């Protein structure tokens, strides 16, 4: 058994999925893995199901009917985790842009250091990004700066998608009211946890852009983040989030 779950959303990740699963299971800490699969036409789900025979009771899949967005995939995974006994729940990409070795440090920040949320941060020691064009680096970096200015959240990498939450945090965020699906989803989750008074730790990581498969990034994701942040801030002025439990 494990008290820690890694949620990996997938859409057309046949080049990466087996390698990332095997890497997570090779780590010195025991993790369980949940794949939230959005009906990939490339056969990603079939690869996962074959591996499930090799890793029973450690590897799981939830299949959805279509490409419904990153945020809804994680919400689906969070609810799945809360129906079980996991104490720590991780978000991670399938394409090795997040180094699975760093899962250990993200979880230690919660289990050993007492934080409630840990973030694999690209921006606390300069800019730790590999294989991105300068235009994308600048867009991401200034997007996080923009979020800090608007929301005042004390987080350098607000759009990071490599995150670990304690069970308590997920229980106390009203997941049904999380509105956004792209970058703004990542911002909304961190902002809500911070407004609820939870302690956040940024862990420095190196982000490496995918070498196989196709990026899911597009301009609409950034547009959602820009306007979503303003909406988050305005909503927080009129109604602060409250813990659902405790």
C-alpha positions as CSV (number, residue, x, y, z in Angstrom):
1,X,0.0,0.0,0.0
2,X,1.0,3.6,-0.4
3,X,-0.3,6.9,1.1
4,X,0.7,8.9,-2.0
5,X,-1.0,9.1,-5.4
6,X,0.4,10.6,-8.6
7,X,-2.2,11.8,-11.0
8,X,-1.1,11.9,-14.7
9,X,-3.6,13.3,-17.2
10,X,-3.1,11.9,-20.7
11,X,-4.1,12.7,-24.3
12,X,-2.0,11.1,-27.1
13,X,0.9,10.1,-24.9
14,X,1.8,6.7,-26.3
15,X,5.5,7.7,-26.7
16,X,5.9,8.6,-23.0
17,X,3.3,6.8,-20.9
18,X,5.0,3.5,-20.3
19,X,8.4,5.1,-19.6
20,X,6.9,7.6,-17.1
21,X,4.9,4.9,-15.3
22,X,8.0,2.7,-15.0
23,X,10.1,5.6,-13.8
24,X,7.7,6.5,-11.0
25,X,7.5,2.9,-9.9
26,X,11.3,2.6,-9.8
27,X,11.6,5.4,-7.2
28,X,12.7,4.5,-3.6
29,X,9.3,5.7,-2.2
30,X,6.2,3.7,-3.1
31,X,3.8,5.7,-5.2
32,X,0.5,4.8,-6.7
33,X,-0.3,6.2,-10.1
34,X,-3.7,7.2,-11.5
35,X,-3.9,7.9,-15.3
36,X,-6.8,10.2,-16.2
37,X,-7.2,9.3,-19.9
38,X,-9.2,11.5,-22.3
39,X,-10.0,9.0,-25.0
40,X,-6.7,9.3,-26.8
41,X,-6.9,8.0,-30.4
42,X,-3.3,6.9,-30.4
43,X,-3.8,3.9,-28.0
44,X,-2.5,5.4,-24.8
45,X,-5.2,3.7,-22.8
46,X,-4.3,0.2,-24.2
47,X,-0.7,0.7,-23.1
48,X,-1.8,1.6,-19.5
49,X,-4.2,-1.3,-19.3
50,X,-1.5,-3.7,-20.3
51,X,0.8,-2.3,-17.6
52,X,-1.9,-2.6,-15.0
53,X,-1.5,-6.4,-15.2
54,X,2.2,-6.0,-14.3
55,X,1.4,-3.4,-11.5
56,X,-1.8,-4.5,-9.9
57,X,-3.1,-2.4,-7.1
58,X,-0.5,0.3,-7.9
59,X,-1.6,1.5,-11.4
60,X,-5.1,2.7,-12.1
61,X,-6.9,4.3,-15.0
62,X,-10.0,6.5,-15.3
63,X,-11.2,6.9,-18.9
64,X,-13.2,9.9,-20.0
65,X,-15.2,10.4,-23.2
66,X,-13.1,13.1,-24.7
67,X,-10.5,15.8,-24.3
68,X,-12.2,17.8,-21.5
69,X,-9.4,19.9,-20.3
70,X,-6.5,19.6,-17.9
71,X,-8.3,21.2,-14.9
72,X,-11.3,18.8,-15.1
73,X,-8.9,15.9,-15.4
74,X,-7.2,16.8,-12.2
75,X,-10.5,17.5,-10.4
76,X,-11.6,14.0,-11.5
77,X,-8.4,12.6,-10.1
78,X,-8.7,14.6,-6.8
79,X,-12.2,13.3,-6.2
80,X,-11.0,9.7,-7.0
81,X,-8.2,10.1,-4.5
82,X,-10.5,11.5,-1.8
83,X,-12.7,8.4,-2.1
84,X,-9.7,6.4,-1.0
85,X,-7.1,6.7,1.8
86,X,-4.4,8.8,0.2
87,X,-2.7,11.4,2.4
88,X,-0.7,13.1,-0.4
89,X,-1.8,13.8,-4.0
90,X,0.5,14.8,-6.8
91,X,0.0,16.4,-10.2
92,X,2.5,15.5,-12.9
93,X,2.7,15.7,-16.7
94,X,3.2,12.5,-18.7
95,X,5.9,13.9,-21.0
96,X,9.0,14.1,-18.6
97,X,8.8,17.9,-18.5
98,X,8.5,17.2,-14.8
99,X,11.4,14.9,-13.5
100,X,9.8,12.0,-11.6
101,X,12.8,12.0,-9.2
102,X,11.6,15.3,-7.9
103,X,8.4,13.7,-6.5
104,X,10.4,12.6,-3.5
105,X,11.3,16.2,-2.6
106,X,7.8,17.5,-3.2
107,X,6.4,14.9,-0.9
108,X,9.1,15.4,1.7
109,X,8.1,19.1,1.9
110,X,4.7,17.9,3.2
111,X,5.4,14.7,5.0
112,X,8.6,15.8,6.7
113,X,8.6,19.6,6.7
114,X,5.0,20.1,7.5
115,X,3.8,22.2,4.5
116,X,0.4,21.8,3.0
117,X,1.2,22.4,-0.6
118,X,4.5,22.0,-2.4
119,X,5.2,23.3,-5.9
120,X,7.9,22.2,-8.3
121,X,9.1,25.7,-9.2
122,X,11.0,26.9,-12.3
123,X,11.6,30.4,-11.0
124,X,13.0,30.5,-7.5
125,X,16.6,30.1,-8.7
126,X,16.6,32.1,-11.9
127,X,14.8,30.5,-14.8
128,X,15.2,26.7,-14.8
129,X,13.7,25.8,-18.1
130,X,15.3,23.6,-20.8
131,X,14.3,23.5,-24.5
132,X,11.8,26.3,-24.5
133,X,12.1,29.1,-27.0
134,X,12.8,32.5,-25.4
135,X,9.3,33.8,-26.3
136,X,7.6,31.0,-24.3
137,X,10.0,31.4,-21.3
138,X,9.2,35.2,-21.2
139,X,5.5,34.6,-21.6
140,X,5.4,32.1,-18.7
141,X,7.7,34.1,-16.5
142,X,5.8,37.3,-16.9
143,X,2.5,35.5,-16.5
144,X,3.6,34.4,-13.1
145,X,4.8,37.9,-12.2
146,X,1.4,39.3,-13.4
147,X,-0.4,36.8,-11.1
148,X,1.7,37.8,-8.1
149,X,1.0,41.5,-8.8
150,X,-2.8,41.0,-9.1
151,X,-3.3,38.5,-6.4
152,X,-0.4,39.2,-4.0
153,X,0.1,35.5,-3.6
154,X,3.7,34.8,-2.4
155,X,4.5,32.2,-5.0
156,X,7.1,32.6,-7.8
157,X,5.8,29.9,-10.2
158,X,2.0,30.3,-10.0
159,X,1.3,28.5,-13.2
160,X,3.4,25.4,-12.3
161,X,1.7,22.1,-13.0
162,X,4.0,20.0,-10.8
163,X,2.3,20.1,-7.4
164,X,1.7,18.0,-4.3
165,X,-1.3,18.6,-2.0
166,X,-2.2,17.1,1.4
167,X,-5.5,15.4,1.6
168,X,-6.8,18.2,4.0
169,X,-6.2,20.9,1.4
170,X,-8.2,19.0,-1.3
171,X,-11.0,18.2,1.2
172,X,-11.3,21.9,2.1
173,X,-11.3,23.3,-1.5
174,X,-14.8,23.1,-3.0
175,X,-13.7,21.2,-6.1
176,X,-17.1,21.6,-7.8
177,X,-16.6,25.4,-7.8
178,X,-13.1,25.4,-9.5
179,X,-13.9,27.1,-12.7
180,X,-10.8,27.0,-15.0
181,X,-9.3,24.3,-17.1
182,X,-5.9,25.5,-18.3
183,X,-3.1,27.5,-16.7
184,X,-5.8,29.4,-14.8
185,X,-6.7,26.1,-13.1
186,X,-3.2,25.9,-11.6
187,X,-3.4,29.5,-10.5
188,X,-6.9,29.0,-9.0
189,X,-5.9,26.0,-6.9
190,X,-2.8,27.7,-5.5
191,X,-4.6,30.9,-4.8
192,X,-7.5,29.2,-3.1
193,X,-5.2,27.1,-0.9
194,X,-3.3,30.3,0.1
195,X,-6.5,32.2,0.9
196,X,-7.6,29.3,3.1
197,X,-4.4,29.8,5.1
198,X,-2.4,26.7,4.0
199,X,1.4,26.7,4.0
200,X,3.0,26.6,0.5
201,X,6.6,25.5,-0.2
202,X,8.3,26.0,-3.5
203,X,10.9,23.4,-4.4
204,X,13.3,24.3,-7.1
205,X,13.2,22.0,-10.1
206,X,14.4,22.0,-13.7
207,X,11.6,21.9,-16.3
208,X,12.5,20.2,-19.5
209,X,10.2,20.6,-22.5
210,X,8.9,17.3,-24.1
211,X,11.1,15.5,-26.6
212,X,8.4,13.1,-27.7
213,X,4.8,13.6,-28.5
214,X,2.9,16.9,-29.2
215,X,2.6,19.9,-26.8
216,X,-0.9,20.7,-25.7
217,X,-0.1,24.4,-25.1
218,X,-2.1,27.1,-27.0
219,X,-2.9,30.8,-26.9
220,X,-6.3,30.2,-25.4
221,X,-4.7,28.7,-22.2
222,X,-2.8,32.0,-21.6
223,X,-5.8,34.1,-22.4
224,X,-7.8,32.2,-19.8
225,X,-5.0,32.8,-17.3
226,X,-4.9,36.6,-17.9
227,X,-8.6,37.2,-17.5
228,X,-9.1,34.4,-15.0
229,X,-6.7,36.0,-12.5
230,X,-8.7,39.2,-12.6
231,X,-11.9,37.3,-11.9
232,X,-10.2,35.4,-9.1
233,X,-9.1,38.6,-7.4
234,X,-12.4,40.3,-7.8
235,X,-14.3,37.3,-6.4
236,X,-11.9,37.1,-3.4
237,X,-12.7,40.7,-2.5
238,X,-16.4,40.0,-2.2
239,X,-16.2,36.5,-0.9
240,X,-13.2,34.8,0.7
241,X,-13.1,31.0,0.5
242,X,-13.8,29.1,3.7
243,X,-12.6,25.7,4.8
244,X,-15.2,23.1,4.2
245,X,-14.0,20.9,7.1
246,X,-12.3,21.6,10.4
